[in-house]
C-alpha cells in the first residue's frame, strides 16, 4: 500500500484548487426565488367542500368532495370555481348566507338528512363550517353555487 507524502498531497491540493477556481467568475448573479417563497398580496382562500348523507359531519358518509381555491386565482376541482368564489365574496365568507333556503320553496317534511361542510382557509382565516339539510329537497334549494357539485 502506498502512502502519499506531504509534498505530493500539497501539490495535488493546489492543482485541484486552481482548477476549481478557474471555472468560477468574479460576479455572482442573483438566484431566482422559488415559487414557494414568494408572497402574495392577498390572503389565501382554499377550501375542501363535502356533501354527505347523514345528520352530522361526524356520522355522515361523504358522497362528494371538491377543492376550491379563490386566491390568488379561482381554481380547484369544483365545477364552477369562479361562480362559487363570487358567491362567497358576495356573502363576505359567511357560509350561513350561502346555504340559506330560498323563500317560497315547498319541500316535504321527511327526515333524510344531508350535511355539507367547508374546511380550510377563507381570506386568511380558518374555516370549519357544517350545515345539515332535512332532506334532498332542502339541499337542492339551499346549497347555492358553492355546494353545487
C-alpha positions in Angstrom: 0.0 0.0 0.0 1.4 3.4 -0.9 1.3 6.5 1.3 1.1 9.9 -0.3 3.8 12.1 1.2 3.1 15.6 2.4 4.7 17.3 -0.7 2.7 15.3 -3.2 -0.6 15.8 -1.3 0.0 19.6 -1.1 0.8 19.8 -4.8 -2.3 17.8 -5.7 -4.5 20.0 -3.4 -3.1 23.2 -5.1 -3.6 21.8 -8.6 -7.2 20.8 -7.8 -7.9 24.2 -6.1 -6.6 26.1 -9.2 -8.8 24.0 -11.5 -11.9 24.6 -9.3 -11.2 28.3 -9.2 -10.7 28.6 -12.9 -14.4 27.7 -13.6 -15.8 30.5 -11.4 -16.5 34.1 -12.3 -15.9 37.2 -10.2 -19.5 38.4 -10.3 -22.3 36.4 -8.8 -25.8 36.6 -10.3 -28.8 36.5 -8.0 -30.6 33.3 -7.9 -34.4 33.3 -8.7 -36.7 33.0 -5.7 -38.5 29.7 -5.7 -42.3 29.9 -6.1 -42.8 28.5 -2.5 -41.1 31.6 -1.1 -43.0 34.2 -3.0 -45.5 36.2 -1.0 -49.0 37.1 -2.3 -50.6 40.5 -1.8 -53.8 38.7 -0.9 -54.7 36.4 2.0 -55.1 32.8 0.8 -58.5 31.2 0.3 -58.5 27.4 -0.2 -61.3 25.1 0.9 -62.3 21.4 0.9 -66.1 21.2 0.4 -68.1 18.0 1.0 -71.7 16.7 0.7 -72.6 13.7 2.8 -75.6 11.6 3.7 -76.3 11.9 7.5 -77.3 14.2 10.2 -73.7 15.5 11.2 -70.3 15.7 9.6 -69.0 13.1 12.2 -71.6 10.5 11.2 -72.3 11.4 7.5 -70.9 9.2 4.7 -69.2 11.6 2.3 -70.8 11.3 -1.2 -68.9 14.0 -3.0 -65.9 16.2 -2.2 -64.2 19.0 -4.1 -61.5 21.6 -3.6 -62.0 25.3 -4.1 -59.2 27.9 -4.3 -60.2 31.6 -4.7 -57.0 33.4 -4.1 -54.7 34.2 -5.8 -57.0 32.9 -8.6 -60.0 30.7 -8.9 -59.1 27.0 -9.2 -59.6 23.5 -7.8 -61.8 20.6 -8.7 -65.1 22.5 -8.2 -67.0 22.5 -11.5 -67.7 26.3 -11.2 -64.8 27.8 -9.4 -65.5 31.4 -10.5 -69.2 31.3 -9.6 -68.5 29.7 -6.2 -65.8 32.2 -5.3 -68.1 35.1 -6.4 -70.9 33.8 -4.2 -68.5 33.5 -1.2 -67.2 37.0 -1.8 -70.7 38.4 -2.0 -71.6 36.8 1.3 -68.4 38.0 2.9 -67.3 34.4 3.5 -70.4 33.8 5.6 -71.4 30.2 4.8 -74.8 30.6 6.7 -75.8 33.1 4.0 -74.7 30.7 1.2 -76.8 27.8 2.4 -80.0 29.8 3.0 -83.0 28.1 1.6 -84.8 30.3 -1.0 -88.2 31.7 0.2 -91.2 30.0 -1.3 -89.6 26.6 -1.6 -92.0 23.8 -0.9 -90.4 20.7 0.5 -91.9 17.7 2.3 -91.2 17.2 6.0 -89.4 13.9 5.6 -86.2 13.3 7.6 -83.5 12.2 5.2 -80.6 14.5 6.2 -77.7 15.7 4.1 -74.8 17.5 5.6 -72.5 20.0 3.8 -69.1 21.0 5.2 -66.4 23.5 4.3 -62.9 23.2 5.8 -59.8 25.3 5.1 -59.0 29.0 4.9 -61.1 31.9 3.7 -59.2 35.2 3.2 -56.6 34.2 5.7 -58.8 32.9 8.5 -59.5 29.3 9.3 -62.9 28.0 8.4 -64.8 25.0 9.8 -68.4 25.0 8.7 -71.2 22.4 8.8 -74.8 22.6 7.9 -77.5 19.8 7.8 -80.4 20.0 5.5 -83.5 18.0 6.5 -83.9 16.2 3.1 -82.7 16.3 -0.5 -85.3 18.9 -1.5 -83.9 21.4 1.1 -80.4 20.6 0.0 -81.2 21.4 -3.6 -83.0 24.6 -2.6 -80.3 25.9 -0.3 -76.9 24.7 -1.5 -76.2 27.7 -3.7 -73.3 27.7 -6.2 -70.7 26.8 -3.5 -72.2 23.4 -2.8 -73.3 22.7 -6.4 -71.1 19.8 -7.4 
